[in-house]
Amino acid sequence: MKLTSKSFGNLPSGDQAELFTLSNDNNVEINITNYGAIITSVKTPDKAGNLTNIVCGFDTLEGYLSNEYLGNYPYFGALIGRHGNRIANGKYSIDGVEYSGAINNGPNHLHGGLEGFDKKQWTAETFENKDEVGVKLSYTSADGEEGYPGTLKTTCTYSLNNDNELSIKYEAETDKKTIVNLTNHSYFNLTGGKEDIKNHELELNANKITEGKDLIPTGNIVPVEGTAFDFTSNKKLGQDIDSLPDGYDLNYVLDNEEGKFVFAGRLKEPKSGRQLEVYTTQPGMQVYTGYWIPELTIDGKKKFGKYAGVALETQHYPDAPNHDNFPSTELAPGDKYEEQTVYKFGLTE
């Protein structure tokens, strides 16, 4: 296993972004930048041994800063916080005090606001040992940032081992009661972008979803059986996708309110033979098939676009602060937020 780093370019602030490369003995290679704690690429071998990047991302910092990309911003590979997913009308209450966040997605607050954790410069600390290589990223969010109460100290630790497991560990502490819901927004395409994701096969360890209206939960938990949302057994993403106006963008309930480390799902692609398994301590997983991913022209070539990747975002439920029956995203002083997700890369048998 090996870890290297290099400059990834200069931010408008004048700060220099770094790019960290984690590689193992099986030709799995992960690139991460401390700008936005973004996973920029994940290279894995297919069944013929060919290495390809299987996530949506850019080779240069300029791609992440370009107006073309930010104009229809899909959050490629970014760490999402302080509170991932949507909060209805940007409003929520903590102990009877109402707070408001930016309205940046229709009438709602999304993914931490106008400048969430995905656009912050994180402090990086690398580590290597016999079991894994990794980078620990740290950021302190000031009291009142994007409307959130409390100074929140956050770390995100990415590590790779020889079992082809990319581990993401989130930790956070606050000096005032606040809300926290951290996730990673990588979009996977196991063909390496040769095709869209409609022929990918998905199986989820979830037989219920949070019922939604206009992407905001009603508060009801409903079964998926007999609906287009049923992935309790292996099914092609494209099988029912055209029956949905914008493809899949909803939260699956993992029946894991106790925070155990559980199997969440498996994504497979038959031509390449690649598969991805997801394990997590989180209670839910947002499955988003990327209907709104913009088509971009990069070095004269068109890339990405609708269904270019599927995001498997392990997290707490959308709009959790406004639903008492959902697992709470509140964090109090003296308590510690701790969650972990593992993406395990491999080949189908």
Steps between C-alpha positions, in 0.01 A plus 500: 500500500614851428404862561622799298400865480545793265362846431154506344505873421420834659160603630360852448586567867867443419509174696653200330293186465675166533427168333561177694530163328425185699596178326502136608666180377201409280523799264223693673581872505301778669562872446376747762546875525477706817286753310149389593641168623417384146565152363616592150557149363478133591693270267427129519570207265224339293480124440773530232726695735449836328518800735232769466368785710153399617378827658399832347770761555769720347874465454560867587384741769377735226225252415352530849520881491365555148180700451372232262521236775379720787209632291323163530692368795485121560748487794731243334679297770465769767460474875156638580431697819417646743167331421465288187183471294200732513347696787150620414488877452841518667336513844541280807481536878735390777360516855231742385739739325439533124791513258510573128744392230547622145230409250717352226290220347152611397332603827736290711843494662733242344835346594610760753411818315664740257851414613490165672784270603537408130655841428726528806874456526569213743820449699665172404705248697618181329575162657640165391517169685511131415120478476402818317598834351291810538444868555322666791331826403390760757280808483351728767166653409437824688188567705239643263663376179220446245254565784604198710546548875820402681866475411535156343838326484486232230740235374464266207747214468539323168698176502569213259605144584600188307146365520411775249299683764476878494399601853349840576482588871323817610541657843367828636465690829315821578494765773128568454214269404484477122407262218747285305452263206819423307530296182710457189354584158701278267324387183599151385512376144658155488550520122740789554264733315482291183125465551236650726391315812172348374654154456649504849332257739411607853400303806412679826463376855188713535133417456370845596550863397414837648193606303561833329319784329718729289807328654393589857386217730138494608608324819360163391718191461357286220581156352661471155341166413316514169640840406774629268703570814544134591866391492469228764630262234752575227344724232626715214478870574351549155217248546252750643691827478305637204178471699635766737505868394860562616630152569581394855565758773372369832599375842503128577446394863766256619326410829816600682403760757742341749798595283635149443744439214274338240492397134306766308518396138687364199549659157612282206575553132509184287723609208792617715436243771546767765298515816477736795373408846390761751515458880405770749401600852247749360122441511428588137638525149396749235510342155531763229541396138625837382217623278621858542873439447604760242669409172834680501758562229846415631807529275268512200314183598150471641484319833246408764132594454178329607554161672880531478531361852305376800554644849460266797498753784493340844349750743216586735161563343417818304335776706570301816494809730131548414385141565503369856450142380827508297841422653619830649781704347540716811843516663546641850816630671688214662369247250688378196368446150655182359400326177680273256438385145707247305495462123647161409615455141524166327384276218183299460539127551 
